[in-house]
């Protein structure tokens, strides 16, 4: 399912804090670049846009676009401004931008990175959550190193959550933002979170540290996912394709060949008769009709074959009609031999 994703990035003075390396702001920039690239590569129809929450008001840098390079260039141009984070206003602007997406089938999603204490009241957050839930907007929130925001943001996500489409990720002080994001369902999706419990073990065989080279780690992860999908598709198609092939091989198995010694003992007429018989047996198979196989022999070849068989029977009579062994001892033969002896005596 295609997705339209809008990023809301905190850009207030609080983001200068060095509890993320090198600062919260640069950590959010890197995480936003990684997330934008992943969203575009997951589906050819996915779109990404982003705005900043600092300054006197929210600033939209990119509307929904398919061009990831354009998003990367705009992310490099944002700067820190103001002390107030316009959280509620930014999410409403992002929801409005998502309503103008070009693909109406695309799911609407907002990903907000918050590293500034919230100024909204609980009533305002509850009202905003109900509105976003009504508009079918999924919201993922990444809380960056502000402990006071954790319970409020978690409750906010719980109120607008619909069928598990919204998630909250808390980044404590000292944890790596990019590393935590890569092993979270916000980046991987709900279907892949079970296989990413230990992010470093997934890349152990490639010599890649996701925290040092997130782009390469993302490319490796996506390549592994594509290979797993290809193998799963091949495994499902294999049982279906092997059954017809095995049946066809069983049906088309050639008959056992005759002994070469038997063929050498055949006369020329017998070999000719055998060749004609084999050609007549193969003719019904090529025509494919049962009537052809059961039809009476009316062709010239069949008539010639029967005539040839009759001639062979005359030349080589069967055992029933041939003279039995030991025929020299029959009574008729004895009388002939006695007559020959008497004739010899008279001649003498």
Secondary structure, DSSP 4 states (H G I P E B T S, - for coil): --EEEEEEE--SGGGG-TTSSS-HHHHHHHHHHHHHHHHHHH-TT-EEEEEE--SSS-EEEEEEES-HHHHHHHHHT-----S---HHHHHHHHHHHHHT-S-TTSEEEEEEEE-S---S-HHHHHHHHHHHHHTTEEEEEEEES-HHHHHHHHHHHHHH-STT--EEEEE-TTS-HHHHHHTSHHHH-TTTGGG-SSHHHHTGGGT--TTT-HHHHHHHHHHHHHHHHHHHHHHHHHHHHHHHHHHHHHHTPPPPPPPHHHHHHS-HHHHHHHHHHHHHHHHHHHH--HHHHHS---SHHHHHHHHHHHHHHHHS--TTTSPPTTGGGSHHHHHHHHHHHHHHHHH-
